[in-house]
Amino acid sequence: MHVIEKCLDYFIQMLVHVTSKDNCIPKNYYEDHNVISFVDLKAQKIYCCEVGYMLDYKDDEYLTKCKFCHFPRYLPLKAESGRYKNV
């Protein structure tokens, strides 16, 4: 099992523990994943500034650095690496 799944299982168990007995919270990641895939919800990755000042969403997703702290979004390209995409 992946670490992310284990973390989600842990948080789901905490939610189940603090809510009432008649809740409809899925009991683990597998049940949650099945519900989401049945409803056909799509996940979207949103970049967050390293310091946490802003989310790059919609108009900001093509920026190369944070508007507030000017922290670079990508690692600098090195000429000898032969890379042509930002990482």
C-alpha positions, -999 to 999 in steps of 0.1 A, spaced: 0 0 0 13 35 -9 21 60 18 -6 84 6 -32 56 9 -20 49 44 -23 86 54 -57 89 39 -68 57 57 -55 72 90 -74 105 84 -106 87 74 -104 66 106 -100 98 126 -131 113 109 -151 81 115 -140 82 152 -152 118 158 -184 117 139 -217 101 148 -224 64 143 -248 70 113 -223 88 92 -217 80 55 -180 85 55 -161 57 36 -142 34 59 -109 34 39 -91 47 8 -105 18 -13 -141 26 -6 -135 63 -11 -118 57 -44 -147 36 -56 -172 63 -47 -152 90 -65 -146 69 -96 -184 61 -97 -193 98 -96 -166 105 -122 -149 133 -103 -116 144 -118 -86 153 -97 -66 184 -106 -30 192 -94 -25 228 -83 10 240 -77 17 258 -44 45 282 -38 74 266 -18 68 291 10 30 288 7 22 324 -4 1 315 -34 -15 288 -55 -10 287 -92 -45 283 -105 -62 293 -137 -44 325 -150 -14 320 -127 -6 284 -137 19 295 -164 40 317 -141 76 307 -135 79 322 -100 57 333 -71 41 368 -75 47 376 -38 80 360 -27 95 355 -62 106 320 -53 112 300 -86 86 274 -95 111 252 -115 147 241 -110 170 261 -132 179 245 -166 215 236 -170 230 238 -205 249 205 -202 219 185 -190 201 184 -224 167 190 -208 142 211 -227 114 211 -202 112 227 -168 112 204 -138 
